[in-house]
Amino acid sequence: MNATLSDDQKLMARVKEGEETALELLFAKWEGPLFAFFYRKGCPPSWIEDLTEEVLVSLYRRRNRYDTNRPFAPWIFGIARLVWNDHLRHSKRGGHRIESLEAARNAQSSDPGPARVVEAREKTDMIRRAIEQMPEDQKEAFILRHYHGLSYEEIAQALEAPLGTVKWRIHEAMRRLESLLARWRRNRG
């Protein structure tokens, strides 16, 4: 049992007691990370808001199941993962390609020059495509670790997978990306 609770754990305790202000604070804090999670999983922008809202509604519905002694991030990303999988199962749409958020950031940086912008976009697009092509279990573990900063233990909780399996998935994802980056650098000359 944790002696000190995080702000999110404290907010969830207040949510469980029926405090609407705490729920609004959690929604405001986690809306952005959930948007980013779905975006990085390759979700078309037109669906991201709906899926994020679905996670937040599900959080409210499941509020009494949350153990305030456990970390909050794995719990909410676990819900997001279930919402995403449910969406994929029920969706007839597929194959949407989206522009990389990182490429947009690189293009907006302080005028690095056209050649550097093109190079950054190419690299970012290559990484995005590599992530999209990863097996779903590796993609989820990689995104939670490298884009959301969860620990291996928190990822194991969120994915309901053994710790060793999570470490292997992340290792394999990194190995694939490093191989692709090395090939990309060689091709660039």
Residue frames relative to the residue before (quaternion, step in Angstrom):
aa qw qx qy qz dx dy dz
M 1.0000 0.0000 0.0000 0.0000 0.00 0.00 0.00
N 0.4352 -0.7090 0.4983 0.2442 3.57 -0.91 0.99
A 0.4041 -0.7028 0.5313 0.2460 3.57 -0.92 0.94
T 0.7780 0.1923 -0.1138 0.5872 3.59 1.04 -0.75
L 0.2826 -0.7633 0.5628 0.1442 3.53 -0.88 0.97
S 0.4886 -0.6339 0.5063 0.3211 3.57 -1.15 0.62
D 0.6802 -0.4634 0.3640 0.4361 3.56 -1.29 0.22
D 0.6521 0.5182 -0.3175 0.4532 3.59 0.98 -0.84
Q 0.6421 0.5132 -0.3239 0.4684 3.57 0.98 -0.80
K 0.6469 0.5084 -0.3134 0.4741 3.58 1.00 -0.83
L 0.6440 0.5136 -0.3247 0.4648 3.59 0.99 -0.83
M 0.6599 0.5020 -0.3167 0.4606 3.59 0.95 -0.84
A 0.5981 0.5412 -0.3643 0.4655 3.61 1.06 -0.65
R 0.6693 0.4848 -0.2910 0.4819 3.57 1.02 -0.83
V 0.6056 0.5421 -0.3474 0.4677 3.59 1.10 -0.71
K 0.6504 0.5228 -0.3107 0.4552 3.57 0.95 -0.89
E 0.6687 0.4782 -0.2866 0.4920 3.58 1.18 -0.56
G 0.5980 -0.6164 0.3353 0.3873 3.58 1.32 0.02
E 0.4515 0.6990 -0.4475 0.3276 3.60 1.23 0.24
E 0.3533 -0.7755 0.4922 0.1776 3.57 -0.46 1.25
T 0.6005 0.5739 -0.3599 0.4249 3.60 1.03 -0.73
A 0.6485 0.5131 -0.3169 0.4644 3.58 0.97 -0.83
L 0.6314 0.5289 -0.3243 0.4653 3.57 1.04 -0.80
E 0.6534 0.5115 -0.3084 0.4651 3.59 0.95 -0.87
L 0.6427 0.5194 -0.3202 0.4632 3.59 1.01 -0.79
L 0.6456 0.5038 -0.3181 0.4777 3.59 0.98 -0.81
F 0.6384 0.5265 -0.3262 0.4571 3.58 0.92 -0.89
A 0.6742 0.5000 -0.2986 0.4543 3.58 0.85 -0.96
K 0.6859 0.4934 -0.2871 0.4513 3.58 0.93 -0.88
W 0.7914 0.3712 -0.1740 0.4534 3.61 0.86 -0.91
E 0.4471 0.6980 -0.4591 0.3195 3.59 1.21 -0.14
G 0.6806 0.5018 -0.2850 0.4515 3.61 0.87 -0.96
P 0.6845 0.4686 -0.3063 0.4671 3.63 0.78 -0.90
L 0.6475 0.5032 -0.3292 0.4682 3.60 1.06 -0.66
F 0.5870 0.5462 -0.3597 0.4772 3.59 1.07 -0.74
A 0.6845 0.4933 -0.2831 0.4561 3.58 0.83 -1.03
F 0.6205 0.5491 -0.3405 0.4445 3.59 0.98 -0.82
F 0.7066 0.4460 -0.2724 0.4771 3.60 0.79 -0.97
Y 0.6157 0.5499 -0.3458 0.4461 3.58 1.01 -0.77
R 0.7096 0.4684 -0.2610 0.4572 3.56 0.84 -1.00
K 0.6264 0.5108 -0.3387 0.4817 3.57 1.20 -0.36
G 0.5898 -0.6093 0.3550 0.3935 3.59 1.28 0.01
C 0.3642 0.7436 -0.4850 0.2815 3.58 1.20 0.36
P 0.4816 -0.6506 0.4940 0.3173 3.60 -0.90 0.85
P 0.5968 -0.6144 0.3797 0.3495 3.60 -0.92 0.88
S 0.6370 0.5534 -0.3401 0.4151 3.60 1.01 -0.70
W 0.7040 0.4421 -0.2637 0.4893 3.62 1.19 -0.37
I 0.5157 0.6946 -0.4086 0.2909 3.58 1.15 -0.55
E 0.6714 0.5008 -0.3175 0.4445 3.59 0.82 -0.92
D 0.6583 0.5098 -0.3149 0.4556 3.60 0.92 -0.87
L 0.6731 0.4899 -0.3025 0.4642 3.59 0.92 -0.88
T 0.6266 0.5286 -0.3319 0.4667 3.58 1.03 -0.77
E 0.6549 0.5007 -0.3084 0.4747 3.57 0.93 -0.87
E 0.6298 0.5378 -0.3299 0.4531 3.57 1.01 -0.79
V 0.6315 0.5156 -0.3301 0.4758 3.61 1.01 -0.77
L 0.6889 0.4890 -0.2900 0.4497 3.58 0.85 -0.94
V 0.6254 0.5045 -0.3331 0.4933 3.60 1.08 -0.68
S 0.6467 0.5138 -0.3102 0.4707 3.56 1.00 -0.83
L 0.5876 0.5600 -0.3598 0.4601 3.58 1.07 -0.72
Y 0.6744 0.4911 -0.2956 0.4655 3.56 0.89 -0.93
R 0.6635 0.5104 -0.3066 0.4531 3.58 0.91 -0.89
R 0.7502 0.3889 -0.2009 0.4956 3.58 1.04 -0.79
R 0.3067 0.8118 -0.4666 0.1706 3.57 1.27 0.05
N 0.6942 0.4761 -0.2915 0.4543 3.60 0.95 -0.74
R 0.6129 0.5406 -0.3481 0.4592 3.59 1.26 -0.20
Y 0.5806 0.6048 -0.3763 0.3943 3.57 1.20 -0.40
D 0.2745 -0.7322 0.6070 0.1418 3.55 -0.99 0.99
T 0.3473 -0.7869 0.4727 0.1917 3.59 -0.36 1.22
N 0.5954 0.5431 -0.3759 0.4574 3.60 1.24 -0.04
R 0.6495 0.4882 -0.3120 0.4925 3.59 1.28 -0.11
P 0.6075 -0.5680 0.3962 0.3890 3.62 -1.10 0.57
F 0.4882 -0.7000 0.4565 0.2516 3.55 -1.05 0.85
A 0.6403 0.5760 -0.3437 0.3743 3.63 0.84 -0.97
P 0.6739 0.4686 -0.3365 0.4615 3.67 0.77 -0.80
W 0.6303 0.5475 -0.3370 0.4352 3.57 1.05 -0.73
I 0.7127 0.4408 -0.2783 0.4693 3.61 0.79 -0.94
F 0.6579 0.4801 -0.3261 0.4799 3.61 1.01 -0.69
G 0.5730 0.5592 -0.3735 0.4684 3.59 1.18 -0.45
I 0.6371 0.5009 -0.3145 0.4943 3.57 1.04 -0.80
A 0.6432 0.5261 -0.3216 0.4540 3.60 0.94 -0.90
R 0.6372 0.5283 -0.3193 0.4615 3.56 0.99 -0.81
L 0.6580 0.4997 -0.3054 0.4733 3.60 0.96 -0.84
V 0.6384 0.5168 -0.3215 0.4711 3.58 0.99 -0.83
W 0.6531 0.5135 -0.3094 0.4627 3.59 0.94 -0.89
N 0.6761 0.4894 -0.2968 0.4640 3.59 0.85 -0.95
D 0.6391 0.5140 -0.3192 0.4748 3.58 1.03 -0.80
H 0.6361 0.5298 -0.3174 0.4625 3.57 1.00 -0.85
L 0.6658 0.4987 -0.3057 0.4632 3.60 0.89 -0.90
R 0.6460 0.5367 -0.3120 0.4442 3.55 0.99 -0.86
H 0.7733 0.3664 -0.1820 0.4843 3.59 0.96 -0.85
S 0.6027 0.5834 -0.3517 0.4156 3.56 1.24 -0.17
K 0.3035 -0.7392 0.5732 0.1816 3.55 -1.02 0.79
R 0.5943 0.5763 -0.3525 0.4364 3.57 1.31 -0.30
G 0.1312 0.7985 -0.5830 0.0734 3.56 -1.19 0.43
G 0.7539 0.4402 -0.2812 0.3984 3.50 -1.37 0.02
H 0.3894 0.7182 -0.5003 0.2869 3.62 1.11 0.42
R 0.1718 -0.7617 0.6171 0.0971 3.54 -1.02 0.82
I 0.1123 -0.8071 0.5789 0.0288 3.53 -0.92 0.90
E 0.5472 -0.6042 0.4656 0.3446 3.54 -1.22 0.52
S 0.5153 -0.6727 0.4472 0.2863 3.53 -0.99 0.82
L 0.4944 -0.6550 0.4942 0.2870 3.54 -0.99 0.91
E 0.6422 0.5250 -0.3225 0.4559 3.56 1.01 -0.80
A 0.6303 0.5257 -0.3398 0.4593 3.60 0.99 -0.74
A 0.6401 0.5175 -0.3271 0.4642 3.57 0.99 -0.80
R 0.6429 0.5138 -0.3244 0.4664 3.58 0.98 -0.82
N 0.6628 0.5104 -0.3101 0.4516 3.57 0.91 -0.91
A 0.6648 0.5103 -0.3060 0.4517 3.58 0.97 -0.82
Q 0.7036 0.4616 -0.2666 0.4698 3.58 1.13 -0.62
S 0.4789 0.6820 -0.4458 0.3268 3.61 1.21 -0.15
S 0.7243 -0.4910 0.2847 0.3915 3.55 -1.28 0.37
D 0.7355 -0.5073 0.2464 0.3753 3.53 0.06 1.43
P 0.0293 0.8389 -0.5416 0.0453 3.60 0.39 1.18
G 0.5917 -0.5573 0.3760 0.4449 3.58 1.23 -0.10
P 0.6287 -0.6008 0.3484 0.3498 3.57 -1.06 0.78
A 0.6554 0.5223 -0.3307 0.4339 3.62 0.90 -0.83
R 0.6745 0.4859 -0.2932 0.4722 3.59 0.95 -0.85
V 0.6225 0.5299 -0.3414 0.4638 3.59 1.06 -0.73
V 0.6543 0.5061 -0.3095 0.4691 3.57 0.91 -0.91
E 0.6579 0.5088 -0.3074 0.4624 3.58 0.91 -0.91
A 0.6640 0.4978 -0.3046 0.4674 3.59 0.92 -0.89
R 0.6506 0.5055 -0.3190 0.4684 3.59 0.96 -0.81
E 0.6418 0.5229 -0.3290 0.4544 3.58 0.93 -0.85
K 0.6733 0.4974 -0.2885 0.4647 3.56 0.91 -0.97
T 0.6713 0.4962 -0.2946 0.4652 3.57 0.90 -0.92
D 0.6528 0.5037 -0.3140 0.4707 3.59 0.96 -0.83
M 0.6331 0.5244 -0.3290 0.4647 3.57 1.02 -0.77
I 0.6569 0.4930 -0.3084 0.4799 3.60 0.96 -0.84
R 0.6424 0.5225 -0.3250 0.4567 3.59 0.93 -0.86
R 0.6635 0.4892 -0.3071 0.4755 3.59 0.92 -0.88
A 0.6342 0.5256 -0.3350 0.4575 3.58 0.98 -0.78
I 0.6529 0.4985 -0.3163 0.4746 3.59 0.96 -0.83
E 0.6478 0.5234 -0.3204 0.4514 3.60 0.94 -0.86
Q 0.7143 0.4612 -0.2548 0.4605 3.61 1.05 -0.72
M 0.4821 0.6601 -0.4463 0.3641 3.59 1.25 -0.14
P 0.5680 -0.5302 0.4738 0.4145 3.56 -1.18 0.40
E 0.6454 -0.5781 0.3376 0.3678 3.58 -1.02 0.84
D 0.6678 0.5083 -0.3227 0.4377 3.61 0.90 -0.82
Q 0.6535 0.4861 -0.3120 0.4891 3.62 1.04 -0.71
K 0.6322 0.5461 -0.3269 0.4419 3.57 0.98 -0.88
E 0.6701 0.5013 -0.3059 0.4539 3.60 0.84 -0.94
A 0.6709 0.4947 -0.3015 0.4629 3.57 0.85 -0.96
F 0.6562 0.5192 -0.3063 0.4540 3.60 0.92 -0.92
I 0.6711 0.5000 -0.3010 0.4573 3.60 0.83 -0.96
L 0.6792 0.4889 -0.3041 0.4553 3.58 0.86 -0.92
R 0.6831 0.4842 -0.2900 0.4634 3.60 1.02 -0.74
H 0.8203 0.3277 -0.1398 0.4475 3.56 0.62 -1.18
Y 0.7415 0.3639 -0.2429 0.5087 3.60 1.11 -0.39
H 0.7786 0.3029 -0.1678 0.5233 3.59 1.14 -0.55
G 0.4476 -0.7637 0.3937 0.2480 3.57 1.31 0.07
L 0.3508 0.7363 -0.5135 0.2667 3.59 1.11 0.48
S 0.4947 -0.6274 0.5076 0.3225 3.55 -1.17 0.61
Y 0.6698 -0.4759 0.3687 0.4347 3.57 -1.27 0.26
E 0.6482 0.5264 -0.3133 0.4523 3.57 0.99 -0.84
E 0.6603 0.4973 -0.3042 0.4735 3.59 0.97 -0.83
I 0.6308 0.5176 -0.3313 0.4737 3.58 1.04 -0.75
A 0.6249 0.5344 -0.3363 0.4592 3.58 0.96 -0.83
Q 0.6424 0.5093 -0.3145 0.4785 3.58 1.01 -0.80
A 0.6883 0.4993 -0.2881 0.4405 3.58 0.78 -1.03
L 0.7563 0.3804 -0.1965 0.4947 3.57 0.97 -0.87
E 0.3186 -0.7620 0.4932 0.2732 3.55 1.34 -0.17
A 0.4793 0.6317 -0.4356 0.4260 3.53 0.91 1.08
P 0.5862 -0.5688 0.4269 0.3881 3.60 -1.15 0.50
L 0.6322 -0.5651 0.3878 0.3615 3.56 -1.16 0.73
G 0.6579 0.5168 -0.3107 0.4512 3.61 0.89 -0.88
T 0.6358 0.5252 -0.3214 0.4654 3.57 1.03 -0.77
V 0.6408 0.5181 -0.3219 0.4662 3.58 0.97 -0.85
K 0.6520 0.5118 -0.3182 0.4601 3.59 0.90 -0.89
W 0.6520 0.5069 -0.3148 0.4679 3.58 0.96 -0.84
R 0.6428 0.5301 -0.3285 0.4449 3.61 0.91 -0.89
I 0.6783 0.4759 -0.2922 0.4776 3.58 0.91 -0.90
H 0.6227 0.5337 -0.3362 0.4631 3.59 1.00 -0.78
E 0.6783 0.4855 -0.2936 0.4669 3.60 0.87 -0.91
A 0.6296 0.5255 -0.3333 0.4652 3.59 1.01 -0.79
M 0.6671 0.4923 -0.2963 0.4741 3.59 0.94 -0.88
R 0.6268 0.5351 -0.3374 0.4550 3.58 1.00 -0.79
R 0.6458 0.5141 -0.3135 0.4693 3.59 0.96 -0.85
L 0.6819 0.4893 -0.2920 0.4586 3.58 0.87 -0.94
E 0.6484 0.5116 -0.3228 0.4622 3.60 0.93 -0.84
S 0.6388 0.5228 -0.3202 0.4650 3.57 0.99 -0.80
L 0.6689 0.4927 -0.2950 0.4721 3.58 0.93 -0.89
L 0.6530 0.5088 -0.3174 0.4625 3.59 0.96 -0.82
A 0.6351 0.5197 -0.3301 0.4665 3.59 0.98 -0.80
R 0.6516 0.5019 -0.3060 0.4795 3.59 0.97 -0.87
W 0.6440 0.5286 -0.3170 0.4533 3.58 0.97 -0.86
R 0.6572 0.5068 -0.3085 0.4647 3.60 0.96 -0.89
R 0.6463 0.5158 -0.3243 0.4594 3.60 0.96 -0.84
N 0.6789 0.4973 -0.2893 0.4562 3.59 0.95 -0.85
R 0.6421 0.5165 -0.3223 0.4659 3.58 1.17 -0.55
G 0.4768 -0.7138 0.4019 0.3188 3.54 1.31 -0.23
